[in-house]
Amino acid sequence: MSIRFSLNLALIVLSLFFFAMCAGGEVTSQSMDPKALFEKRCTKCHTLDRTYKNETAEYWTSTVQRMKSKMFSGVSDEDAKTITQYLIDTRTGAFKTENAEKK
């Protein structure tokens, strides 16, 4: 076996290994609980301090969609649904309380 063939074979094996590691390591909304998914995706671009406030469901829906559209956000359609629901469930408490008192 020639050295050139051996080097090409090694390069192919390393490339396949690298591809397998990258493809297999993707975190999906199905493999994480909503809080972990939210923390993983949203801290890619900023700190979570920006999310510790109560807002309306409409606010969180539009915000997540806006963030999803950012280049390299890594937020899929399924991730956006999960993250939006998590934020609505955990960050709209004041609005839920106000609405319940009005009824």
Secondary structure as UniProt FT lines:
FT   HELIX           3..24
FT   HELIX           29..31
FT   HELIX           34..42
FT   TURN            43..45
FT   HELIX           48..51
FT   HELIX           57..68
FT   TURN            71..72
FT   HELIX           77..91
FT   HELIX           93..102
//
